[in-house]
Amino acid sequence: MTATRGRRPAKRPASAKPAADQPPAPKGARASAALKHAQVDPASVSPQEVRRLQSRIGNAATAALLRRSARTVTPSVGSAPGASIQRDDDFTHRGSGIAPTTLSTQPALEEEVEELMEARYGGVENLFLASDVANSANQWGDLVHTYLSSSDVYVLHGLGLGEVRAAVRAVRAKYRQSTLLRMANNIVYRGSSDVPYSTDNLRAFLLAGGMRLEQDDDEVLDAIFETEGAFAKTTVEVPPNHLLMSEEGNIVIFLDDHQNKHQNPHIPELPSENVGQGSQFAQDEGLQYHRVVTAAQVRETIEEAIEAGTVSPESGSHSPPKNAINGIIYDLTITYDDDTGKYVGSYHCNPVVSRQ
């Protein structure tokens, strides 16, 4: 129910990497990241083996595994001394066994762009750093499009430069919260004795530390500044078919769409597919009644659960017993939202006996 920050799994230790002649089973960007430092002689791999590699780990990972050499490009402003971006040369293979991947949908293109950023261009984090390689989302899009459209590994079907640029922006947006929060802590809150006095001042620190920021980053930077580097969001997203009832302190409460089973007339702000089922509240006990009465009881229940340690950042979801409180049964689920550090209660309720 709560928003989940896009996190990149920790990389496998070098000692745990499989041998080059025994590629691992997982597909996609994580597999390519694990393989990007492996080296084999492309001439020793048969076309049949190339096809097997492509089917198991994807084109970009296969290209990384079979690359002949690499070159290093040093950013104009690095996040650390000696920082560099690793890039693989174009994939080639001695033989006729290369089976190109056709990309024809935007989701597939976005997945492949993310994989290429990991396997070919040094990681998604480089979309947030100033460098001589590319210094905007559009420039990265141009670079990726040139590779995709000229490589023997891919065929773009109905997708052009605009779609590739959009895919790069989508990948950057996917990692915006996690990357900006991590970099803000590394550069500012843990790496400097100076404390930013505004969002603009935080932005100046990050730019001086080698980051490249965009206007779309402002909301995340506001949250990071407001929470002093603790969180990248301050507001919990409203789940589909829910209503925000209360947001005070570190507790957020939503009413879910099952409430209309117990409302006559139904609450128009909620879907009404299940109207008329179950015990009913009185006609004058509508949305405002729930904001004042039942949401207050839910808040009290959540506060008690926090104080008792029943719910915590590590506890996962928790549903209290459905014991009637003042003649009302509450179907409540409590979770902890990692992005905001807030406890979230989602509920609906019904009277033990209809009040109609």
N, C-alpha and C positions, 0 to 999 in steps of 0.2 A: 504494500500500500504506500509506503513511504518512498521518497526518491532515493535512488542509490547512486552514489558517486562512481563514475567509471574509473576503476583502478587497474593498473597494469600489474599482472602477477609478477612476483619476484623472479628474477632470472635464475635458471638452474646453475649451480656451481660448476666450474670447469671440470672438476673431477667426476661429475655425474653425467657429462655429455656422452652420447653413444659414439661408437666408432664410426668413421666415415663410411665404411662399407655396410653399416647396419643402421640406416636412417630410422628415426622413431616413427611411431604410428600417428601421433597427433598432427592435425592439419592446421593451416592458417598462419596468422601473424606470430603466434607464440612459438610455433615450431620453427618458423624462419628466423626468429630472434635467437633461438637456441642453436641454430646451425650456422649463423652468419660468420663465425670465425673458423669453421671447418674448412679443410683444404684437401682436394683430391686432384689427380691428373685427369682432366676431361677426356683425354685421348684413350684412357683405359676403361671408360664406361661405355657399354654398348647402347645402341638406340633403345633396345628393350628395357634396359635398366633405367634410362632416362624417363620412359613412359611410366614405369613403376614408381619412380621418385615423384613425378608430377602428380600422379593419382593419390599418393599418400601424404605429401607435404605441400603441394602447390607449386606453381611456377616460380614465384619469387624465391622461395626457399631452395628450390632446385638450382636456380641461377646462382644463388649465393654459394651453394655447396660446390658447384662446378666452375666457379669463377677462376680465371687465369691469374689475375693480379688485382691490386687495388691501389687507389691513390688517396691521399689525404688532403682535405681542404681546411685550412685554419680559419675560424670565424674572425671577422673584423673586430668584434668585441666578444670575448669569451666569458663564460660564467666562472671560469677558473683558469689559472695560468696553464698554458699548454693545451687547452681544450681544442678539440678538432672534430671534424665531421668525416666519418668513414664512408666512402662511396665505392661501390663495386663497378668494374668495367662492364660493358654490355655483355650479356650472356651469349656464348657461342658454344657449339658442340661439333666435334668431328663426326659426322654421320648424318643420316636423314631421319633421325628418330624424334625430332622435336614436334610435339603436338600443341599448337597454339591454343590458348584459352580465349574464347569469344566473350567479351563483356558487352551486354546489351541492356542492362537495367541499372538504375542509379544505385540501389542497394549493393549490387554486386561490385560496381565500380568503387563505391566507398570502402567496401571490405578490402578490395585489392589495393587501393591507395594506402590504406592503413598498413597493410602488409609490406608494401614497398617502402614506406617511411621507415619501418623497422629494419628490413633486410638490406635496403639499398642506400638509404639516405641518413643512416645514423640514429634513427629513433624519432618518434612523434614530438619529443621535446624540442627538436630543432625548429618546429613551426613557431615556437615562442622566443627564439633567440635571434639576435641580429647577426648576420653573417654575409660573407661575400658570395655565397652560393645562391641564396635567394633571400629577399628581405621583405616579403609580403606574401599573403596567402595566394594572390594572383601569380606572383613570380614562381612560387612553389608549384602552382597549378600548371604554369607554362612548362616548367622543367619536367614534371611528371607526364604531361601530355606529350611532350617531345619523345620521351622514352617509350610510352605506351604505343604511340602511333608509328614509331620507326622500328620497334623491336620485333623480332621473329616470334617472340613468346606470346604476344597478345594480338587480338583483332578487336578493334572498337567498332561495334555495330550500332549505328544511330546515336552515338555519343561523340561529342566534339570537345573543343577547348572549354566552352562554357560549362559543360557538365563535369569536366575534370576539375576545373576551378571550384565548382560547387562542392565536389567530393572532398577536396582538400579543406575547404571551410568547414564541412561537416565533421571531418576527423578532428580538426582543431577544436571545434565546439565540444565534441565528445570528451576531450581531455582538458577543457578550459579550467574547470574548478580544481581538479586534482593538481594540475601542473602549476597554476598560479599560486595555489595555497602552499605547495611544496617550495617553490622558488621564493615566495615571500618570506617564508621561515628561514630558508638557507641564506638569503641575501640580507634580510632586514632584521627579523625578530630574533634570530639566533646568531646572525653573523655581524651585527653592528650594535654598538652601544647607544646609537641615536635612535630615538623612538619617533616614528612619523606623527605629525600633528594634524594631518588631513589626508584624504584619499589622494589628492594631487601630490602631496609630499611623498606618499608611499609610491606612487607612480614614478616620481623622479628618482627615488632610490632604486627601483627595479630597472629603469632605463639605464642608469649609471652602472648597474650590475650586469649589463649585457643583454637584457630582455628586449623584445620587440612587442609592443602592446597595440591593441586595436580598440576602437570605440566600444565594441561588443564586450570588452573585458570590464567595463566600468562597474556593472552591477556586482560582479564577483569581487572587484577591488574594494568597493564600498563595504561589502560584508566582511572581508578580511580585515580592513581597517577597524570596523566597528567591534569586531570580536578579538582584536589584537593578535591576529594570526591563528586563531583557534578554528575558525570555520570559514567556508567559502560561500555559505548561504545563511540567511537569517530568517527566511520564510519557507515553511513547509508547503509543497504544492498540494492543491486540493485534488484528491483522487476523483476519477470519473464517477458521476452519479452520487456525489456526496455534497454536503453543505458545510461550510465553515461556521461553527457555532461560537467558538471562543478561542482566543489566542492571547494568553497572559503569561508573562514570565517564560518558563521553559515547558509549558504545557499547552498543547494544541488539541482541540476537540472537533471532530467531524460527526455529523449525523448521516447515516447511510440510507440508501434508497429503499431498504426493507421497511422503513418507518411507515410508509404509506399503506402497508398491510393493516395498520392499526389506527388509521386516520379516516374519518368520514365527517366532513369533506376531506379529500386528500390535500397534502401540501403541494401546491402547484410548482414549487421550485424543484421538486423531486420527481423522478419518473413515476408513473401511476399504473404500471402494468399489474401490480398486485393489490390494488385497492379492494377493500372489503373482506380481507382474510384475517382471521385472528381476532382477539379481543380488541375493543375499540375505545379510544379516548373520547371524552365528551366533545361536542361540536366546537366549543370555544377553547379547547385545548390544542391549539395549532402550533405553528412555528414559533410564535413569540412565547408561548407557554414553555416550550422545550428550551428555548434560549435562557429563560429565567430559572426554570425549575429543574428539568432533567439534566441539562448540561452542567449545572452547578453541582448536582449529585455526582455526575461522572468525574468532574474535577476533584471532588473530595475523595472519591475512590482511588483515583490515580495518585493523589498526594499520599494517601495511606500506603499504597503499594510501594511507592518510592521510599518512604520513610522506613518501611519494614524490610526493604531490600528485595522485595519480590520481583521488581523490575529494575533493570540497570542497563548501562550501555552494552553489557555482555550477555544479558539474560535472554535475548530473543523476544518473541511475542509472548504475551501473557493474557489469558482470559479469566477474570475472576469468576467465582461461582455465581450462578444465576439465582441467587436468593432474593426474594422480594424485599424492596426497601420502600417503606411507606406505601405499600400496595402496588408497587411498580417493579417489573422484572426487567433487568438491563442485560442486553446481549452486547458485551463490550470486549474489544481487543485493544491491548496496550502495546505499543512498540516504541523503540528508540530510533530516532532519525539521525544517522551518522553525519549527514551533511550540515545539520543545524544544531545538533546537541540538544534537541527538544524531545520530550515525551509526547507521543501522539495517541489519542484515544479515538477509536472509531466505534460508533454504537448505533443501535436502535433499541426501542423499549416498548413495552406494552403493559397495560393495567392487568392485574390478576383477574379482575372482573370487569366486563365492559361497562362503560359509564354513559352510554348512549340513552 
